[in-house]
Amino acid sequence: QVTVGTGQLPRKPPPVSVSKTLLVSADANRWMKSQRKHLFPIQVPSLVDVFPLVRIAINEMDFIKTRDEDETANLIWNDSAVQHEKIAELRNYQRINHFPGMGEICRKDCLARNMSKMIKCQPQEYSFIPKTWIFPAEYTQFQNYVKELRRKRKQKTFIVKPANGAMGHGISLIRNCEKLPAQEHFIVQEYLDKPFLMEGYKFDLRIYILVTSCDPLRIFLYNDGLVRMGTEKYHAPSEANLSQLYMHLTNYSVNKHNENFERDETVDKGSKRSIGWFTEFLRTNDYDVAKFWGDVSELVVKTLIVAEPHVLHAYRMCRPGQPPGSDSVCFEVLGFDIILDRKLKPWLLEINRAPSFGTDQKIDYDVKKGVLLNALKLLNIRASDKKRNLAQQKAEAQRRLYGHGSMKKLSASSSDWEKQRHTLERRREELKERLAQVRKQISREEHEKQHLGNYR
């Protein structure tokens, strides 16, 4: 933890912290701002260098970095999935940036499997994901589909992806489907060959989503994001251009290696732009912006509804006995990758549970910093959380000791009046707890309303 300089300073409030891989402590904002000049230098764990933008956001929130081994940190930031045991060990005031069970929509094969179930039940509601097959389990179904296409003298292009890959690694386009190995683990998806184009280039959208609770499910959509463009002019897939990945793939990690990649810092040029700019482009060209955002929001909500039962079950397994209305110890920033067809309909490509916060360009810094800062403000992590949690634990212990014990004092010989009084007291306590939950919920919603920032 950071040490405060000597001198006649006000009493230091308890720190709020962020831990493993990044441990941070955040004193109350007002106190920190008034005493910033008295702080000694802070020793930062070496792993924090992996998250320069996270570190910047932490500093702007007036949080204090603390030791890697600190188990009392208020905020724990990891760039990968967290073990269930870690979530189970957290104190109620702590926050960690991943939910258990979110892999059910963040792994390509799991997303395809869960979406397939929903499509069978609600085909009209879940028509925003391309037709997908999981290999090797659905190899036969895929070959039957291809045979039916051949019988109808139709030909389609398919995109092959690793089941749990990222950053465009291992992706290829195919037409000759007989060459696909039957026993490999990957997914095959119908290729969307009529995308909405920008200046002749194919592109996708990186949409940022904040999930703050799974019980109930609370979702916030960030109003900005990234437009990531291919670096070769788009042409419909053919045998001659299937291998031209700079044309067909929009992944930044792929296209940045092309000499045509433009790192222009102006908002309306370059191979990477902002969704804020894209929204203005739609408005200028008389597209229905409200419908565009409505369709994107609907896609996000329906997708997270698919994940919710898995996440809720895993969370309750990690945190059994949590009282109703308790703050979630988990939150998550997700990166939804969406492509638009020529009718401006959004299609879900994949979901990243550890979206990159790298800042290769100024546009990355501007957009991603806003995502992080606004998310941290919505979480409402306070220096007083530790102390409040300790007081609640003591009160709960006393309630169990004395409140529930009064029931034992009743016996078969107790008078009806004593039994009635005991029942009324118990109902009074239940009502008191319920009112406290309602007040807490109102307070949470009021805070979110005031600190939405650029989220909706």
C-alpha positions as a Markdown table, in Angstrom:
| # | Residue | x | y | z |
|---|---|---|---|---|
| 1 | Gln | 0.0 | 0.0 | 0.0 |
| 2 | Val | 1.1 | 3.6 | -0.5 |
| 3 | Thr | 2.5 | 5.5 | 2.4 |
| 4 | Val | 1.2 | 9.0 | 3.2 |
| 5 | Gly | 3.7 | 11.7 | 3.9 |
| 6 | Thr | 4.4 | 12.9 | 7.4 |
| 7 | Gly | 3.1 | 16.1 | 8.9 |
| 8 | Gln | -0.1 | 17.3 | 10.4 |
| 9 | Leu | -2.5 | 15.5 | 8.2 |
| 10 | Pro | -6.1 | 14.5 | 8.7 |
| 11 | Arg | -6.6 | 10.9 | 9.8 |
| 12 | Lys | -6.3 | 8.7 | 6.7 |
| 13 | Pro | -9.5 | 6.9 | 5.7 |
| 14 | Pro | -9.3 | 3.2 | 5.0 |
| 15 | Pro | -7.9 | 2.5 | 1.5 |
| 16 | Val | -9.9 | 1.1 | -1.4 |
| 17 | Ser | -7.7 | -1.2 | -3.4 |
| 18 | Val | -7.3 | -3.1 | -6.7 |
| 19 | Ser | -5.4 | -6.5 | -6.6 |
| 20 | Lys | -3.8 | -9.3 | -8.4 |
| 21 | Thr | -2.8 | -8.9 | -11.2 |
| 22 | Leu | -3.3 | -5.3 | -10.3 |
| 23 | Leu | -3.7 | -4.2 | -6.7 |
| 24 | Val | -5.0 | -0.7 | -6.1 |
| 25 | Ser | -6.3 | 1.2 | -3.2 |
| 26 | Ala | -8.6 | 4.2 | -3.5 |
| 27 | Asp | -9.0 | 6.6 | -0.7 |
| 28 | Ala | -12.1 | 8.8 | -0.6 |
| 29 | Asn | -11.9 | 11.2 | -3.6 |
| 30 | Arg | -12.2 | 14.4 | -1.6 |
| 31 | Trp | -9.5 | 13.4 | 0.9 |
| 32 | Met | -7.2 | 12.2 | -1.9 |
| 33 | Lys | -7.5 | 15.4 | -3.9 |
| 34 | Ser | -6.9 | 17.6 | -1.0 |
| 35 | Gln | -3.9 | 15.6 | 0.2 |
| 36 | Arg | -2.3 | 14.5 | -3.1 |
| 37 | Lys | 0.7 | 16.7 | -2.7 |
| 38 | His | 1.6 | 14.9 | 0.6 |
| 39 | Leu | 1.8 | 11.4 | -1.0 |
| 40 | Phe | 5.1 | 9.5 | -1.1 |
| 41 | Pro | 5.9 | 7.7 | -4.5 |
| 42 | Ile | 3.9 | 4.5 | -5.0 |
| 43 | Gln | 5.6 | 1.2 | -5.7 |
| 44 | Val | 3.8 | -0.5 | -8.6 |
| 45 | Pro | 3.9 | -4.3 | -9.1 |
| 46 | Ser | 5.8 | -5.1 | -12.4 |
| 47 | Leu | 2.7 | -6.8 | -13.9 |
| 48 | Val | 0.8 | -3.5 | -13.9 |
| 49 | Asp | 3.0 | -2.6 | -16.9 |
| 50 | Val | 0.7 | -4.9 | -18.9 |
| 51 | Phe | -2.2 | -2.6 | -18.3 |
| 52 | Pro | -0.9 | 1.0 | -18.9 |
| 53 | Leu | -4.4 | 2.3 | -19.7 |
| 54 | Val | -5.9 | 0.5 | -16.7 |
| 55 | Arg | -3.2 | 2.1 | -14.6 |
| 56 | Ile | -4.1 | 5.5 | -16.0 |
| 57 | Ala | -7.8 | 5.0 | -15.2 |
| 58 | Ile | -7.0 | 3.8 | -11.7 |
| 59 | Asn | -4.9 | 7.0 | -11.1 |
| 60 | Glu | -7.6 | 9.3 | -12.4 |
| 61 | Met | -10.1 | 7.6 | -10.0 |
| 62 | Asp | -7.7 | 8.5 | -7.2 |
| 63 | Phe | -7.2 | 4.9 | -6.3 |
| 64 | Ile | -3.9 | 3.7 | -4.7 |
| 65 | Lys | -1.9 | 0.7 | -6.0 |
| 66 | Thr | -1.1 | -1.8 | -3.4 |
| 67 | Arg | 1.0 | -5.0 | -3.0 |
| 68 | Asp | 0.4 | -8.0 | -5.2 |
| 69 | Glu | -0.2 | -10.2 | -2.1 |
| 70 | Asp | -2.7 | -7.9 | -0.5 |
| 71 | Glu | -5.9 | -10.0 | 0.0 |
| 72 | Thr | -8.0 | -7.0 | 1.2 |
| 73 | Ala | -7.9 | -5.1 | -2.1 |
| 74 | Asn | -11.2 | -3.5 | -3.1 |
| 75 | Leu | -10.7 | -4.1 | -6.8 |
| 76 | Ile | -9.0 | -7.0 | -8.4 |
| 77 | Trp | -8.1 | -6.8 | -12.1 |
| 78 | Asn | -7.1 | -9.8 | -14.2 |
| 79 | Asp | -6.7 | -10.0 | -18.0 |
| 80 | Ser | -7.9 | -13.6 | -18.1 |
| 81 | Ala | -10.7 | -15.8 | -16.6 |
| 82 | Val | -10.7 | -16.1 | -12.8 |
| 83 | Gln | -10.8 | -19.4 | -10.9 |
| 84 | His | -14.0 | -20.1 | -9.0 |
| 85 | Glu | -12.1 | -20.5 | -5.8 |
| 86 | Lys | -10.9 | -16.9 | -6.0 |
| 87 | Ile | -14.4 | -15.6 | -6.4 |
| 88 | Ala | -15.6 | -17.7 | -3.4 |
| 89 | Glu | -12.8 | -16.3 | -1.2 |
| 90 | Leu | -13.7 | -12.6 | -1.9 |
| 91 | Arg | -15.1 | -10.4 | 0.9 |
| 92 | Asn | -18.4 | -8.8 | 0.2 |
| 93 | Tyr | -16.9 | -5.3 | -0.4 |
| 94 | Gln | -14.4 | -6.6 | -3.0 |
| 95 | Arg | -14.9 | -6.4 | -6.8 |
| 96 | Ile | -13.2 | -8.6 | -9.5 |
| 97 | Asn | -13.5 | -7.9 | -13.2 |
| 98 | His | -14.8 | -11.3 | -14.4 |
| 99 | Phe | -17.9 | -13.4 | -13.8 |
| 100 | Pro | -17.8 | -17.2 | -13.6 |
| 101 | Gly | -19.6 | -18.9 | -16.4 |
| 102 | Met | -19.2 | -16.1 | -18.9 |
| 103 | Gly | -17.2 | -18.5 | -21.1 |
| 104 | Glu | -20.5 | -19.9 | -22.2 |
| 105 | Ile | -20.8 | -17.0 | -24.7 |
| 106 | Cys | -17.1 | -16.0 | -25.0 |
| 107 | Arg | -15.8 | -19.3 | -26.4 |
| 108 | Lys | -16.8 | -19.6 | -30.0 |
| 109 | Asp | -17.9 | -23.2 | -29.7 |
| 110 | Cys | -19.9 | -22.6 | -26.5 |
| 111 | Leu | -21.5 | -19.5 | -28.0 |
| 112 | Ala | -22.5 | -21.5 | -31.1 |
| 113 | Arg | -23.9 | -24.4 | -29.0 |
| 114 | Asn | -26.0 | -22.1 | -26.7 |
| 115 | Met | -27.2 | -20.0 | -29.6 |
| 116 | Ser | -28.3 | -23.1 | -31.5 |
| 117 | Lys | -30.5 | -24.1 | -28.6 |
| 118 | Met | -32.2 | -20.6 | -28.6 |
| 119 | Ile | -32.6 | -20.7 | -32.4 |
| 120 | Lys | -34.5 | -23.9 | -32.1 |
| 121 | Cys | -36.9 | -22.3 | -29.5 |
| 122 | Gln | -37.1 | -18.8 | -30.8 |
| 123 | Pro | -35.8 | -18.7 | -34.4 |
| 124 | Gln | -37.1 | -15.2 | -35.1 |
| 125 | Glu | -35.6 | -13.7 | -32.0 |
| 126 | Tyr | -32.2 | -15.2 | -32.5 |
| 127 | Ser | -31.7 | -14.6 | -36.3 |
| 128 | Phe | -28.6 | -12.4 | -35.7 |
| 129 | Ile | -25.9 | -15.1 | -35.7 |
| 130 | Pro | -24.7 | -16.8 | -38.9 |
| 131 | Lys | -25.5 | -20.5 | -39.3 |
| 132 | Thr | -22.8 | -22.4 | -37.4 |
| 133 | Trp | -21.5 | -26.0 | -37.0 |
| 134 | Ile | -19.2 | -27.2 | -34.2 |
| 135 | Phe | -16.7 | -29.8 | -35.3 |
| 136 | Pro | -16.2 | -32.7 | -34.9 |
| 137 | Ala | -19.7 | -33.2 | -33.3 |
| 138 | Glu | -21.6 | -31.6 | -36.1 |
| 139 | Tyr | -19.5 | -32.7 | -39.0 |
| 140 | Thr | -22.2 | -35.0 | -40.5 |
| 141 | Gln | -24.9 | -32.3 | -40.2 |
| 142 | Phe | -22.6 | -29.9 | -42.0 |
| 143 | Gln | -21.9 | -32.3 | -44.9 |
| 144 | Asn | -25.6 | -33.0 | -45.2 |
| 145 | Tyr | -26.2 | -29.2 | -45.5 |
| 146 | Val | -23.5 | -28.9 | -48.2 |
| 147 | Lys | -25.0 | -31.8 | -50.1 |
| 148 | Glu | -28.4 | -30.1 | -50.1 |
| 149 | Leu | -26.8 | -26.9 | -51.4 |
| 150 | Arg | -25.1 | -28.9 | -54.2 |
| 151 | Arg | -28.4 | -30.5 | -55.0 |
| 152 | Lys | -30.0 | -27.0 | -55.4 |
| 153 | Arg | -26.9 | -25.9 | -57.4 |
| 154 | Lys | -26.0 | -23.3 | -54.9 |
| 155 | Gln | -22.6 | -22.5 | -53.6 |
| 156 | Lys | -21.7 | -20.7 | -50.4 |
| 157 | Thr | -18.6 | -19.6 | -48.7 |
| 158 | Phe | -17.7 | -20.7 | -45.2 |
| 159 | Ile | -15.3 | -19.4 | -42.6 |
| 160 | Val | -13.4 | -21.8 | -40.4 |
| 161 | Lys | -12.3 | -20.6 | -36.9 |
| 162 | Pro | -10.5 | -22.3 | -34.0 |
| 163 | Ala | -13.0 | -23.2 | -31.2 |
| 164 | Asn | -11.3 | -20.9 | -28.7 |
| 165 | Gly | -9.0 | -18.8 | -30.9 |
| 166 | Ala | -8.5 | -15.0 | -30.8 |
| 167 | Met | -7.0 | -12.2 | -32.9 |
| 168 | Gly | -7.7 | -13.8 | -36.2 |
| 169 | His | -5.3 | -16.7 | -35.7 |
| 170 | Gly | -6.1 | -19.9 | -37.6 |
| 171 | Ile | -9.0 | -18.4 | -39.6 |
| 172 | Ser | -9.6 | -19.4 | -43.2 |
| 173 | Leu | -12.3 | -19.3 | -45.9 |
| 174 | Ile | -13.4 | -22.4 | -47.9 |
| 175 | Arg | -15.7 | -23.4 | -50.6 |
| 176 | Asn | -14.5 | -27.0 | -51.2 |
| 177 | Cys | -16.0 | -28.4 | -48.0 |
| 178 | Glu | -15.0 | -32.0 | -48.7 |
| 179 | Lys | -11.4 | -31.1 | -47.6 |
| 180 | Leu | -12.5 | -30.3 | -44.0 |
| 181 | Pro | -11.1 | -32.9 | -41.5 |
| 182 | Ala | -13.8 | -34.7 | -39.6 |
| 183 | Gln | -12.0 | -34.9 | -36.2 |
| 184 | Glu | -10.5 | -31.4 | -35.8 |
| 185 | His | -11.9 | -29.1 | -33.1 |
| 186 | Phe | -13.1 | -25.9 | -34.8 |
| 187 | Ile | -16.3 | -24.1 | -35.9 |
| 188 | Val | -17.6 | -23.6 | -39.4 |
| 189 | Gln | -19.8 | -20.6 | -40.1 |
| 190 | Glu | -21.6 | -19.3 | -43.1 |
| 191 | Tyr | -19.7 | -16.3 | -44.5 |
| 192 | Leu | -21.7 | -13.1 | -44.8 |
| 193 | Asp | -20.8 | -12.1 | -48.3 |
| 194 | Lys | -23.0 | -9.0 | -48.6 |
| 195 | Pro | -21.7 | -6.7 | -45.9 |
| 196 | Phe | -22.3 | -3.0 | -45.4 |
| 197 | Leu | -19.2 | -1.3 | -46.9 |
| 198 | Met | -17.3 | 1.8 | -45.9 |
| 199 | Glu | -15.5 | 3.5 | -48.8 |
| 200 | Gly | -15.4 | 0.1 | -50.5 |
| 201 | Tyr | -13.9 | -1.7 | -47.4 |
| 202 | Lys | -15.5 | -4.3 | -45.2 |
| 203 | Phe | -15.5 | -3.5 | -41.5 |
| 204 | Asp | -16.8 | -4.6 | -38.1 |
| 205 | Leu | -17.7 | -2.9 | -34.9 |
| 206 | Arg | -16.3 | -3.4 | -31.4 |
| 207 | Ile | -19.1 | -2.7 | -29.0 |
| 208 | Tyr | -18.2 | -2.4 | -25.3 |
| 209 | Ile | -20.6 | -3.8 | -22.7 |
| 210 | Leu | -20.5 | -3.5 | -18.9 |
| 211 | Val | -22.2 | -6.2 | -16.8 |
| 212 | Thr | -22.4 | -5.2 | -13.1 |
| 213 | Ser | -24.7 | -7.9 | -11.8 |
| 214 | Cys | -26.2 | -11.3 | -12.7 |
| 215 | Asp | -28.9 | -11.3 | -10.0 |
| 216 | Pro | -30.6 | -9.4 | -11.4 |
| 217 | Leu | -28.9 | -9.1 | -14.7 |
| 218 | Arg | -27.7 | -5.5 | -15.1 |
| 219 | Ile | -26.2 | -4.4 | -18.5 |
| 220 | Phe | -24.8 | -1.1 | -19.7 |
| 221 | Leu | -23.9 | -0.4 | -23.4 |
| 222 | Tyr | -21.1 | 2.1 | -24.1 |
| 223 | Asn | -22.1 | 4.7 | -26.7 |
| 224 | Asp | -18.7 | 4.7 | -28.4 |
| 225 | Gly | -16.5 | 1.9 | -29.7 |
| 226 | Leu | -14.2 | 1.1 | -32.6 |
| 227 | Val | -14.8 | 0.7 | -36.4 |
| 228 | Arg | -12.2 | -1.7 | -37.7 |
| 229 | Met | -11.7 | -1.9 | -41.4 |
| 230 | Gly | -10.2 | -4.3 | -43.8 |
| 231 | Thr | -7.2 | -3.0 | -45.7 |
| 232 | Glu | -8.0 | -4.3 | -49.2 |
| 233 | Lys | -11.1 | -3.3 | -51.2 |
| 234 | Tyr | -13.9 | -5.8 | -50.7 |
| 235 | His | -15.1 | -8.1 | -53.5 |
| 236 | Ala | -17.5 | -11.0 | -53.1 |
| 237 | Pro | -15.6 | -14.2 | -52.3 |
| 238 | Ser | -14.4 | -16.3 | -55.2 |
| 239 | Glu | -11.9 | -19.1 | -55.7 |
| 240 | Ala | -9.4 | -16.5 | -56.7 |
| 241 | Asn | -9.6 | -14.3 | -53.6 |
| 242 | Leu | -10.4 | -16.7 | -50.7 |
| 243 | Ser | -6.9 | -16.4 | -49.4 |
| 244 | Gln | -6.9 | -12.6 | -49.4 |
| 245 | Leu | -7.5 | -12.2 | -45.6 |
| 246 | Tyr | -6.9 | -8.5 | -45.6 |
| 247 | Met | -10.0 | -8.2 | -47.7 |
| 248 | His | -12.2 | -10.7 | -45.9 |
| 249 | Leu | -11.1 | -10.3 | -42.2 |
| 250 | Thr | -11.5 | -7.1 | -40.2 |
| 251 | Asn | -9.4 | -8.1 | -37.2 |
| 252 | Tyr | -7.0 | -5.4 | -36.3 |
| 253 | Ser | -4.4 | -7.9 | -35.3 |
| 254 | Val | -4.4 | -9.2 | -38.9 |
| 255 | Asn | -4.7 | -6.0 | -40.8 |
| 256 | Lys | -2.1 | -4.0 | -38.9 |
| 257 | His | 0.5 | -6.1 | -40.8 |
| 258 | Asn | -0.6 | -4.9 | -44.2 |
| 259 | Glu | 1.3 | -2.0 | -45.7 |
| 260 | Asn | -2.1 | -0.5 | -46.6 |
| 261 | Phe | -3.1 | -0.1 | -43.0 |
| 262 | Glu | -3.6 | 3.6 | -42.3 |
| 263 | Arg | -2.9 | 5.0 | -38.9 |
| 264 | Asp | -4.5 | 8.4 | -39.6 |
| 265 | Glu | -5.4 | 10.3 | -36.4 |
| 266 | Thr | -8.2 | 12.3 | -38.0 |
| 267 | Val | -11.6 | 11.1 | -37.1 |
| 268 | Asp | -12.8 | 10.4 | -40.7 |
| 269 | Lys | -9.8 | 8.7 | -42.1 |
| 270 | Gly | -7.7 | 5.6 | -41.3 |
| 271 | Ser | -8.3 | 1.9 | -40.9 |
| 272 | Lys | -9.6 | 2.3 | -37.4 |
| 273 | Arg | -12.3 | 4.9 | -36.5 |
| 274 | Ser | -14.8 | 5.5 | -33.7 |
| 275 | Ile | -18.4 | 4.4 | -33.5 |
| 276 | Gly | -19.1 | 8.0 | -32.6 |
| 277 | Trp | -17.9 | 9.0 | -36.0 |
| 278 | Phe | -19.8 | 6.1 | -37.6 |
| 279 | Thr | -23.0 | 7.1 | -35.9 |
| 280 | Glu | -22.6 | 10.6 | -37.3 |
| 281 | Phe | -21.9 | 9.1 | -40.8 |
| 282 | Leu | -25.2 | 7.2 | -40.6 |
| 283 | Arg | -27.1 | 10.3 | -39.5 |
| 284 | Thr | -25.5 | 12.5 | -42.3 |
| 285 | Asn | -26.5 | 9.9 | -44.9 |
| 286 | Asp | -30.1 | 9.6 | -43.7 |
| 287 | Tyr | -29.9 | 6.2 | -42.1 |
| 288 | Asp | -32.1 | 5.5 | -39.0 |
| 289 | Val | -29.6 | 5.9 | -36.2 |
| 290 | Ala | -32.2 | 5.2 | -33.5 |
| 291 | Lys | -33.0 | 1.9 | -35.2 |
| 292 | Phe | -29.3 | 1.0 | -35.6 |
| 293 | Trp | -28.7 | 1.4 | -31.8 |
| 294 | Gly | -32.0 | -0.3 | -31.0 |
| 295 | Asp | -31.0 | -3.3 | -33.1 |
| 296 | Val | -27.5 | -3.4 | -31.5 |
| 297 | Ser | -29.0 | -3.1 | -28.0 |
| 298 | Glu | -31.5 | -5.9 | -28.7 |
| 299 | Leu | -28.7 | -8.2 | -29.9 |
| 300 | Val | -26.6 | -7.6 | -26.8 |
| 301 | Val | -29.5 | -8.1 | -24.4 |
| 302 | Lys | -30.7 | -11.3 | -26.1 |
| 303 | Thr | -27.1 | -12.7 | -26.1 |
| 304 | Leu | -26.6 | -12.0 | -22.4 |
| 305 | Ile | -30.0 | -13.6 | -21.7 |
| 306 | Val | -28.4 | -16.8 | -23.1 |
| 307 | Ala | -25.5 | -16.5 | -20.7 |
| 308 | Glu | -27.5 | -15.5 | -17.7 |
| 309 | Pro | -28.5 | -18.9 | -16.4 |
| 310 | His | -25.0 | -20.3 | -16.7 |
| 311 | Val | -23.4 | -17.2 | -15.0 |
| 312 | Leu | -26.0 | -17.1 | -12.3 |
| 313 | His | -25.6 | -20.8 | -11.4 |
| 314 | Ala | -21.8 | -20.4 | -11.3 |
| 315 | Tyr | -22.0 | -17.3 | -9.3 |
| 316 | Arg | -24.3 | -18.8 | -6.7 |
| 317 | Met | -22.0 | -21.8 | -6.5 |
| 318 | Cys | -19.2 | -19.4 | -5.7 |
| 319 | Arg | -21.2 | -17.2 | -3.4 |
| 320 | Pro | -23.8 | -19.4 | -1.6 |
| 321 | Gly | -26.1 | -17.8 | 1.0 |
| 322 | Gln | -25.8 | -14.2 | -0.4 |
| 323 | Pro | -28.7 | -12.2 | 1.0 |
| 324 | Pro | -31.1 | -10.7 | -1.6 |
| 325 | Gly | -30.0 | -7.3 | -2.9 |
| 326 | Ser | -26.3 | -7.9 | -2.1 |
| 327 | Asp | -23.8 | -6.1 | -4.3 |
| 328 | Ser | -22.2 | -8.3 | -6.9 |
| 329 | Val | -18.5 | -9.0 | -6.2 |
| 330 | Cys | -18.1 | -9.6 | -10.0 |
| 331 | Phe | -18.4 | -7.2 | -12.9 |
| 332 | Glu | -17.2 | -7.6 | -16.5 |
| 333 | Val | -16.3 | -5.4 | -19.5 |
| 334 | Leu | -17.1 | -7.4 | -22.7 |
| 335 | Gly | -16.2 | -6.7 | -26.3 |
| 336 | Phe | -18.9 | -7.6 | -28.7 |
| 337 | Asp | -17.7 | -7.9 | -32.3 |
| 338 | Ile | -20.6 | -7.1 | -34.7 |
| 339 | Ile | -20.8 | -6.9 | -38.5 |
| 340 | Leu | -23.5 | -5.1 | -40.5 |
| 341 | Asp | -25.0 | -6.5 | -43.7 |
| 342 | Arg | -25.9 | -4.2 | -46.6 |
| 343 | Lys | -29.4 | -3.6 | -45.0 |
| 344 | Leu | -27.6 | -2.4 | -41.8 |
| 345 | Lys | -28.7 | -5.5 | -39.8 |
| 346 | Pro | -26.2 | -6.3 | -37.1 |
| 347 | Trp | -24.8 | -9.9 | -36.9 |
| 348 | Leu | -22.9 | -11.2 | -33.9 |
| 349 | Leu | -19.5 | -12.6 | -34.8 |
| 350 | Glu | -18.0 | -13.3 | -31.3 |
| 351 | Ile | -17.6 | -11.9 | -27.8 |
| 352 | Asn | -14.3 | -11.2 | -26.0 |
| 353 | Arg | -14.2 | -11.4 | -22.2 |
| 354 | Ala | -10.8 | -9.8 | -22.1 |
| 355 | Pro | -11.0 | -7.0 | -24.8 |
| 356 | Ser | -7.7 | -5.4 | -25.5 |
| 357 | Phe | -7.0 | -2.1 | -23.7 |
| 358 | Gly | -3.9 | -1.6 | -25.8 |
| 359 | Thr | -3.5 | 1.9 | -27.1 |
| 360 | Asp | -1.6 | 1.7 | -30.4 |
| 361 | Gln | -3.4 | 4.8 | -31.7 |
| 362 | Lys | -4.9 | 7.9 | -30.2 |
| 363 | Ile | -8.4 | 6.6 | -31.0 |
| 364 | Asp | -7.8 | 3.5 | -28.9 |
| 365 | Tyr | -6.7 | 5.8 | -26.0 |
| 366 | Asp | -9.8 | 8.1 | -26.3 |
| 367 | Val | -12.4 | 5.3 | -26.6 |
| 368 | Lys | -11.0 | 2.7 | -24.2 |
| 369 | Lys | -10.1 | 5.2 | -21.5 |
| 370 | Gly | -13.8 | 6.3 | -21.5 |
| 371 | Val | -14.9 | 2.7 | -21.3 |
| 372 | Leu | -12.8 | 2.1 | -18.2 |
| 373 | Leu | -13.3 | 5.4 | -16.4 |
| 374 | Asn | -17.1 | 5.3 | -16.9 |
| 375 | Ala | -17.2 | 1.7 | -15.8 |
| 376 | Leu | -15.3 | 2.4 | -12.6 |
| 377 | Lys | -17.5 | 5.3 | -11.8 |
| 378 | Leu | -20.7 | 3.2 | -12.2 |
| 379 | Leu | -19.3 | 0.5 | -9.9 |
| 380 | Asn | -19.3 | 3.1 | -7.1 |
| 381 | Ile | -16.2 | 1.6 | -5.2 |
| 382 | Arg | -15.8 | 3.6 | -2.0 |
| 383 | Ala | -13.2 | 3.9 | 0.7 |
| 384 | Ser | -15.9 | 3.2 | 3.3 |
| 385 | Asp | -16.9 | -0.1 | 1.8 |
| 386 | Lys | -14.5 | -2.2 | 4.0 |
| 387 | Lys | -15.7 | -0.5 | 7.2 |
| 388 | Arg | -19.3 | -0.8 | 6.3 |
| 389 | Asn | -18.9 | -4.5 | 5.4 |
| 390 | Leu | -17.3 | -5.2 | 8.8 |
| 391 | Ala | -20.1 | -3.4 | 10.6 |
| 392 | Gln | -22.7 | -5.5 | 8.6 |
| 393 | Gln | -20.9 | -8.7 | 9.6 |
| 394 | Lys | -21.0 | -7.8 | 13.2 |
| 395 | Ala | -24.7 | -6.8 | 13.0 |
| 396 | Glu | -25.5 | -10.1 | 11.3 |
| 397 | Ala | -23.7 | -12.1 | 13.9 |
| 398 | Gln | -25.6 | -10.3 | 16.7 |
| 399 | Arg | -28.9 | -10.9 | 14.8 |
| 400 | Arg | -28.2 | -14.6 | 14.5 |
| 401 | Leu | -27.2 | -14.7 | 18.2 |
| 402 | Tyr | -30.0 | -12.8 | 19.7 |
| 403 | Gly | -32.7 | -12.4 | 17.0 |
| 404 | His | -33.1 | -16.1 | 16.1 |
| 405 | Gly | -32.4 | -17.1 | 19.7 |
| 406 | Ser | -35.7 | -15.5 | 20.8 |
| 407 | Met | -37.6 | -18.3 | 19.0 |
| 408 | Lys | -36.0 | -20.8 | 21.3 |
| 409 | Lys | -37.4 | -19.1 | 24.3 |
| 410 | Leu | -40.9 | -20.0 | 23.2 |
| 411 | Ser | -42.2 | -23.4 | 24.4 |
| 412 | Ala | -45.4 | -25.3 | 24.4 |
| 413 | Ser | -46.3 | -23.5 | 27.6 |
| 414 | Ser | -45.8 | -20.0 | 26.1 |
| 415 | Ser | -49.0 | -18.0 | 26.1 |
| 416 | Asp | -50.8 | -17.0 | 22.9 |
| 417 | Trp | -49.8 | -13.4 | 23.6 |
| 418 | Glu | -46.1 | -14.3 | 23.8 |
| 419 | Lys | -46.3 | -16.2 | 20.5 |
| 420 | Gln | -48.2 | -13.4 | 18.8 |
| 421 | Arg | -45.7 | -10.8 | 20.0 |
| 422 | His | -42.8 | -13.0 | 18.8 |
| 423 | Thr | -44.4 | -13.3 | 15.4 |
| 424 | Leu | -44.9 | -9.5 | 15.2 |
| 425 | Glu | -41.3 | -8.9 | 16.1 |
| 426 | Arg | -40.1 | -11.3 | 13.5 |
| 427 | Arg | -42.3 | -9.7 | 10.8 |
| 428 | Arg | -41.0 | -6.3 | 11.9 |
| 429 | Glu | -37.5 | -7.4 | 11.4 |
| 430 | Glu | -38.3 | -8.9 | 8.0 |
| 431 | Leu | -40.0 | -5.6 | 7.0 |
| 432 | Lys | -37.0 | -3.6 | 8.3 |
| 433 | Glu | -34.6 | -5.8 | 6.2 |
| 434 | Arg | -36.9 | -5.4 | 3.1 |
| 435 | Leu | -37.0 | -1.7 | 3.5 |
| 436 | Ala | -33.2 | -1.6 | 3.8 |
| 437 | Gln | -33.0 | -3.6 | 0.5 |
| 438 | Val | -35.4 | -1.2 | -1.2 |
| 439 | Arg | -33.5 | 1.9 | 0.0 |
| 440 | Lys | -30.2 | 0.3 | -1.2 |
| 441 | Gln | -31.7 | -0.5 | -4.6 |
| 442 | Ile | -33.0 | 3.1 | -4.9 |
| 443 | Ser | -29.6 | 4.4 | -3.9 |
| 444 | Arg | -27.9 | 2.2 | -6.5 |
| 445 | Glu | -30.2 | 3.2 | -9.3 |
| 446 | Glu | -29.8 | 6.9 | -8.4 |
| 447 | His | -26.0 | 6.5 | -8.5 |
| 448 | Glu | -26.1 | 4.8 | -11.8 |
| 449 | Lys | -28.4 | 7.5 | -13.2 |
| 450 | Gln | -26.0 | 10.2 | -12.1 |
| 451 | His | -22.9 | 8.4 | -13.3 |
| 452 | Leu | -23.9 | 6.8 | -16.6 |
| 453 | Gly | -21.3 | 8.9 | -18.4 |
| 454 | Asn | -21.2 | 7.6 | -21.9 |
| 455 | Tyr | -23.0 | 4.4 | -21.1 |
| 456 | Arg | -26.7 | 3.8 | -21.7 |
